[in-house]
Amino acid sequence: MWRHVCFMFIAARVAYSNTILVNTPVGLIRGAKALDGEYYTFFGIPYGSVNRTNLFGAPEKYPKFDYIFEAVNDSAICAQIQDNIIQGTSDCLQLNIFVPISANIDHRLPVMVHIHGGYFIFGSKSSEIYGPKYLVRHDVILVVINYRLGPYGFMCLDIPEVPGNQGLKDQVLALRWIKQNIESFGGDATKITVFGVSAGGHSIEFHMLSDNEILFNNAILQSGSAEAATVFTDHDKIAPIRIAKRLGLSTNSLTKAITYLSSLDTNKVIQASNDLSITFKPCVEKKFKGVTPFLTRHWVNADIPKVKDISILLGFCENELLLQNINSSISEFPALIRNRLRNTFNFDYRNLIRAQKVIQNYYLRNKNVNTDLPIAAYFDSDFTYIHPIQRSIKKFLKSKPKSLFYYMFSYNGTRNFRKNAEKIKIGSAVHADEIGYLFDVESLVEEQNPEDMLVLDRMTTMWTNFAKYGDPTPYTSDLLDVKWTQLSNKRYTYLNINSTSTIGQRPAADRMTFWDLFYINNKKYQKGYHDD
């Protein structure tokens, strides 16, 4: 095969100048040379499809091509709503591949697979956000995938037709496609690193917990944890019946409702789901004969023995949820605490108020909290992301991964993805800000200052080093100015990523100790702890 692939590469360069033809196990795929770097682009390659009579069911493998697939269209996104704009389609199970020109038969490159974030509600593989040029210049192949979202990806019912976690099963199908086909593009199928922010990071931990085989060697979880508060929801087991009724069909049959909704335009279903305020997230599936599950045990209880063969890098942004709480007042603080607690604990009213007062008093009296920022931002960041990540770390350490690296991203610059979009001038890095230092984001300013580019060069070097070696700093240099030491039970070290990198011990230690004690004292109320 490799001789044939090599021939196809050479023939395509001669025949088409700026295009390239790759012979893969699924057929011939034609890509093009990028305009902004020494790499090839392959857009919109289908890896799966969905049954038209059940758009909410498990994905199916896309059939082999009996023609040359022209990989030039990056427009497909999965049905979704973001900022009240509804868009997308069910015909969206596609991936993009970006291949450095240096990749060939004698030079197989490590592969980095990006899983996008968006709270399992929105997002896509779009190169407008996930432009590859800064990563692929480090001699790695980048793959970015779509997966189903909202009701199509995460409707969770107690029926075999829609058992749940369809979006995560899409990801499994994409990873299998990559494993089976990436060598045709010059990739090394034994060196696959998955990485993602927020829901992308959550997804990666779910893959480690799942009933499926592990399809990657390294994992980078950016502000992502299966323990995160944004993962939890109370699933509506009659959601399709409610949505169908809103769209004109009155029935008590889940099967009839699913068939009806599958016949409708996806925009209508997304709009109705949004109007009814139905939330769709990952779930613990009920087992059915003849149905392959993704997750059948609650992640709160579960150990992660699979990580013993995986190198893991994970971390968070210093002021994760500052943006969401920028205008929060002290008077709103108690209600915010109660809302967050309801999502993850089964408190009765008396215990809810008790817990709220304990948390409220702690944050209002904490001398280590910067009073220039809303108190709510500290609480929300800690509760939703930072402490859940530390709970994941404890599980990882228990199962002894190949290596484990921890970071805090605290840099402020013109490429901070969310802060600059929202014009936030106070505080440190917020949720997803590091995207701008890994990817070529179209909306960011063209002219960069040297310090921003230094942080970008450092981040992309560390991330790609991890993909190559399982170690972000296998050497030190002017660029990699600090040796990033592994985290262990004895040394809870982390790297503070800023214009100058520093090694520290357990970030936000005082606040994390508070939350350690809170969870110990309220364990019996935690959702999922008893597989509820």
Sequence and secondary structure as in RCSB ss.txt:
>XXXX:A:sequence
MWRHVCFMFIAARVAYSNTILVNTPVGLIRGAKALDGEYYTFFGIPYGSVNRTNLFGAPEKYPKFDYIFEAVNDS
AICAQIQDNIIQGTSDCLQLNIFVPISANIDHRLPVMVHIHGGYFIFGSKSSEIYGPKYLVRHDVILVVINYRLG
PYGFMCLDIPEVPGNQGLKDQVLALRWIKQNIESFGGDATKITVFGVSAGGHSIEFHMLSDNEILFNNAILQSGS
AEAATVFTDHDKIAPIRIAKRLGLSTNSLTKAITYLSSLDTNKVIQASNDLSITFKPCVEKKFKGVTPFLTRHWV
NADIPKVKDISILLGFCENELLLQNINSSISEFPALIRNRLRNTFNFDYRNLIRAQKVIQNYYLRNKNVNTDLPI
AAYFDSDFTYIHPIQRSIKKFLKSKPKSLFYYMFSYNGTRNFRKNAEKIKIGSAVHADEIGYLFDVESLVEEQNP
EDMLVLDRMTTMWTNFAKYGDPTPYTSDLLDVKWTQLSNKRYTYLNINSTSTIGQRPAADRMTFWDLFYINNKKY
QKGYHDD
>XXXX:A:secstr
 HHHHHHHHHHHHHHHSSEEEEEETTEEEEEEE SSSSEEEEEEEE EE  TT TTS  EE    SS EE B   
  BSEEETTEEE BS   EEEEEEETT BTTB EEEEEEE  STTTS    TTTSB HHHHTTS EEEEE    H
HHHH   SSTTS S HHHHHHHHHHHHHHHHGGGGTEEEEEEEEEEETHHHHHHHHHHHSSS    SEEEEES  
TT GGG     TTHHHHHHHHTT   S HHHHHHHHHTS HHHHHHHHHHTT           TT   S  S TT
T   GGGGG EEEEEEETTTTTGGGTT  GGGHHHHHHHHHHHHB   HHHHHHHHHHHHHHHHH TTS TTS H
HHHHHHIIIIIHHHHHHHHHHHHH  SEEEEEEE   STT HHHHHHT  SSS  TTGGGGGTSB TTS S   H
HHHHHHHHHHHHHHHHHHHS S SS  SSS S      SS  EEEEESSS EEEESTTHHHHHHHHHHHHHTGGG
BTTTT  
